Amino acid sequence: MSDSTGYRLIDHLRARRRALGTMAKGGVNLVGHLASAGLDFLIVDMMHSGVDWTELSHVCWKARAHGVYPMVRLPADPWTSGSARADRRFAVDAQRALSCGVEGLVWSVASAEDARALAHLAGDPHGTGPITDAPERARVLEAAANTRLLLPLVESRGALNELEAILDLEGISGVFMGCSDLAEVLGHPLDYLHPEVLGAVERACTAANGRGKVVLANTGYAFDSIDGQIAHARRLEQAGVDMIMLQTVEFHVYLSTRAVAGALRAAT
């Protein structure tokens, strides 16, 4: 394994240091600003946005140029995936995303089986360009081993029930604990600090740490101030979370715009 990948995120994870990032619903021009703000990773949300594959590619390659680790949240529905006609398109979308310059994959799962569907991509050379000889193939596989993160999103009871089984899968890098929907399915909407919700995050951190894997978690929507976001991020850090996703770019635009507009209206 080489010593450097060019990504602060990977360096932080290797050194067991906390990493910070966010999620955005597109916007290639945001990347430079997020890099200047000191963020380590960016998740492009293709689940709840109009982002297409061309925009994903532009965002990812600009992120690479700035040393920001590019990830994508693929469309996936863990709440109905137990039906006879489950939507498993994420298995195909994942290959396309890697061809667009994505380094890390996030997809909602309902079971260890949903996680296993992409585990092979930890060592898959597709999407990297033409491979014409054995040395080039070895280089591509080493790069994937050094940088690729496969983080199933745990935000359903099915995934939570099989958390340890998901983390046991070879090729899976860890889990993304989706605090918003996790609180919802546990019966505590928007109560990220409820003992059952925090307990689930702490359980994931303990299990992941014991397996040499990582946990990503988000700060959520209930903390509608900068101080609130910071406080929850600190609590996630105390729980052992390795990668903290500051709530979406769009949410922080809302917070700052509301604060400025509110102050100006109050002054007139």
C-alpha positions in Angstrom: 0.0 0.0 0.0 1.4 3.4 -1.0 2.0 6.1 1.6 -0.2 8.8 0.1 -3.4 8.9 -1.9 -3.7 12.7 -2.3 -6.8 12.8 -0.1 -6.8 14.3 3.4 -9.7 12.0 4.2 -7.7 8.9 3.7 -4.8 10.3 5.6 -7.1 11.2 8.5 -8.7 7.7 8.6 -5.3 6.0 8.5 -4.2 8.1 11.4 -7.5 7.6 13.3 -8.3 11.3 13.1 -11.8 12.7 12.7 -12.7 13.8 9.1 -15.3 16.4 8.1 -17.4 16.6 5.1 -20.9 17.4 3.8 -23.5 16.4 1.3 -24.7 18.5 -1.7 -27.5 18.1 -4.2 -25.2 19.1 -7.0 -23.3 22.3 -7.9 -19.8 22.0 -9.4 -19.0 25.6 -8.4 -19.5 24.8 -4.7 -16.5 22.4 -4.7 -13.8 25.1 -4.5 -15.6 26.8 -1.7 -16.0 23.6 0.3 -12.3 22.8 -0.2 -11.3 26.3 1.0 -13.5 25.8 4.0 -11.3 22.8 4.9 -13.7 19.9 4.3 -12.2 16.5 3.6 -15.1 14.8 1.6 -18.2 15.6 -0.4 -21.1 13.3 -0.9 -23.2 14.1 -4.0 -26.8 13.2 -3.3 -28.4 11.4 -6.3 -31.2 10.1 -4.1 -33.0 13.3 -3.3 -32.0 15.7 -6.1 -32.0 16.2 -9.9 -28.3 15.5 -10.3 -27.6 13.6 -13.5 -24.5 11.6 -14.4 -22.8 14.5 -16.3 -23.1 16.8 -13.3 -21.9 14.0 -11.0 -18.8 13.6 -13.2 -18.0 17.4 -13.2 -18.4 17.6 -9.4 -16.2 14.5 -8.8 -13.4 15.5 -11.1 -13.3 19.0 -9.6 -13.3 17.6 -6.1 -10.4 15.3 -7.1 -8.5 18.4 -8.3 -8.9 20.1 -5.0 -8.0 17.0 -2.9 -11.6 16.6 -1.7 -12.7 13.0 -1.6 -15.7 12.5 -3.9 -18.5 10.2 -2.9 -22.1 9.6 -4.1 -25.3 8.6 -2.5 -26.9 6.3 -5.0 -30.7 6.0 -5.2 -31.9 3.1 -3.1 -35.0 2.5 -1.0 -34.4 0.2 2.1 -37.9 0.7 3.4 -39.6 -1.3 0.6 -36.7 -3.5 -0.6 -38.1 -6.5 1.2 -41.0 -6.6 -1.3 -41.1 -9.1 -4.2 -40.2 -6.3 -6.7 -37.3 -4.7 -4.8 -35.4 -2.0 -6.6 -31.8 -3.1 -6.7 -30.6 -0.7 -9.5 -27.9 0.6 -7.1 -25.8 -2.4 -8.2 -25.7 -1.1 -11.7 -25.6 2.6 -10.8 -22.5 1.9 -8.7 -20.5 0.9 -11.7 -21.5 4.0 -13.6 -20.7 6.2 -10.7 -17.1 4.9 -10.5 -16.8 5.6 -14.2 -17.8 9.2 -13.4 -14.9 9.8 -11.1 -16.5 8.7 -7.8 -14.2 7.3 -5.2 -16.7 6.3 -2.4 -20.1 4.8 -2.6 -23.1 5.2 -0.2 -26.3 3.3 -0.7 -29.2 2.6 1.7 -29.5 -1.0 2.6 -32.2 -3.2 4.2 -30.0 -6.1 5.0 -26.5 -7.5 4.8 -27.5 -9.0 1.4 -28.0 -5.4 0.0 -24.5 -4.5 1.3 -23.0 -7.7 -0.2 -24.3 -6.7 -3.6 -21.6 -4.0 -3.9 -18.8 -5.5 -1.7 -17.0 -6.9 -4.8 -16.3 -3.3 -6.0 -13.6 -2.9 -3.4 -11.4 -4.7 -5.8 -13.0 -4.1 -9.2 -11.0 -2.3 -12.0 -14.1 -1.2 -14.0 -14.6 2.4 -14.7 -10.9 3.4 -14.5 -10.2 3.6 -18.2 -8.4 1.1 -20.5 -6.2 -1.5 -18.9 -3.8 -3.0 -21.4 -1.4 -5.0 -19.4 -0.8 -6.7 -16.0 1.2 -4.0 -14.4 -1.5 -1.4 -15.2 -4.2 -3.7 -13.8 -2.1 -4.1 -10.6 -1.8 -0.4 -10.3 -5.5 0.2 -10.7 -6.3 -2.5 -8.1 -3.8 -1.0 -5.6 -5.4 2.4 -6.1 -8.8 1.0 -5.4 -7.5 -0.8 -2.3 -6.0 2.5 -1.1 -8.8 4.9 -1.7 -12.2 3.2 -2.3 -14.8 3.4 0.5 -17.9 1.3 0.4 -20.3 2.6 3.2 -23.8 1.0 3.3 -26.3 3.5 4.7 -28.0 2.2 7.9 -31.3 4.0 8.2 -33.8 1.1 8.4 -34.6 -1.5 11.0 -33.5 -4.3 8.7 -30.0 -2.8 8.3 -29.7 -2.0 12.0 -30.7 -5.6 12.9 -27.9 -6.9 10.7 -25.3 -4.2 11.5 -22.6 -6.6 12.6 -23.2 -8.9 9.7 -22.8 -5.9 7.3 -19.5 -4.9 9.0 -18.3 -8.5 8.7 -18.5 -8.4 4.9 -15.1 -8.4 3.1 -14.8 -5.3 1.0 -17.2 -3.2 3.0 -15.3 -0.3 4.5 -17.7 0.5 7.3 -21.2 2.0 7.6 -23.0 5.4 7.3 -25.4 5.8 10.2 -28.1 7.9 8.8 -29.2 9.7 12.0 -32.3 11.4 10.5 -34.1 8.4 9.2 -32.7 6.1 11.9 -34.3 8.3 14.6 -37.5 8.1 12.6 -37.6 4.3 12.3 -36.7 3.9 15.9 -39.7 6.0 16.9 -38.0 9.2 17.9 -38.4 11.6 15.0 -35.7 14.3 15.0 -34.5 13.2 18.4 -30.9 12.5 17.5 -29.9 12.6 21.2 -32.4 9.9 22.3 -30.5 7.1 24.1 -31.7 4.6 21.6 -30.5 6.6 18.6 -27.1 7.5 20.2 -26.9 3.9 21.3 -27.2 2.7 17.7 -24.4 5.0 16.7 -22.2 3.9 19.6 -22.9 0.3 18.8 -21.8 0.8 15.2 -18.6 2.6 16.3 -17.7 -0.2 18.7 -18.4 -2.9 16.1 -16.5 -1.1 13.4 -13.5 -0.2 15.5 -13.2 -3.9 16.5 -13.1 -4.8 12.8 -10.7 -2.1 11.6 -13.6 -0.3 9.8 -15.0 3.2 9.9 -18.3 5.0 10.8 -19.8 8.0 9.0 -22.7 9.9 10.6 -24.5 13.1 9.9 -25.4 16.0 12.2 -29.0 16.2 11.1 -31.7 18.8 10.7 -33.0 19.2 14.3 -30.0 21.4 15.2 -31.0 24.5 13.4 -28.1 26.8 14.3 -24.4 26.7 13.7 -23.8 26.1 17.5 -26.3 23.3 17.4 -24.6 21.6 14.5 -21.2 21.9 16.2 -22.6 20.5 19.5 -24.0 17.4 17.7 -20.8 16.9 15.7 -18.9 16.9 19.1 -21.3 14.3 20.4 -20.8 12.1 17.4 -17.1 12.5 17.8 -17.4 11.4 21.5 -19.4 8.3 20.3 -16.4 7.4 18.1 -17.6 8.5 14.7 -14.7 8.7 12.2 -16.3 10.7 9.4 -18.8 13.5 10.4 -21.1 14.8 7.7 -22.1 18.3 8.5 -25.7 18.6 7.4 -26.1 19.4 3.7 -24.8 22.4 1.9 -28.3 23.5 1.2 -29.3 23.3 4.9 -26.3 25.5 5.9 -27.3 28.0 3.2 -30.7 28.0 4.8 -29.3 28.6 8.3 -27.0 31.4 7.3 -29.6 33.1 5.1 -32.2 32.9 7.7 -29.9 34.4 10.3 -28.8 37.3 8.1 -32.3 38.0 6.8 -33.8 37.7 10.3 -31.3 40.2 11.7 -31.8 42.7 8.9 -35.6 42.6 9.3 -35.4 42.9 13.1 -33.2 46.0 12.6 -35.8 47.9 10.5 
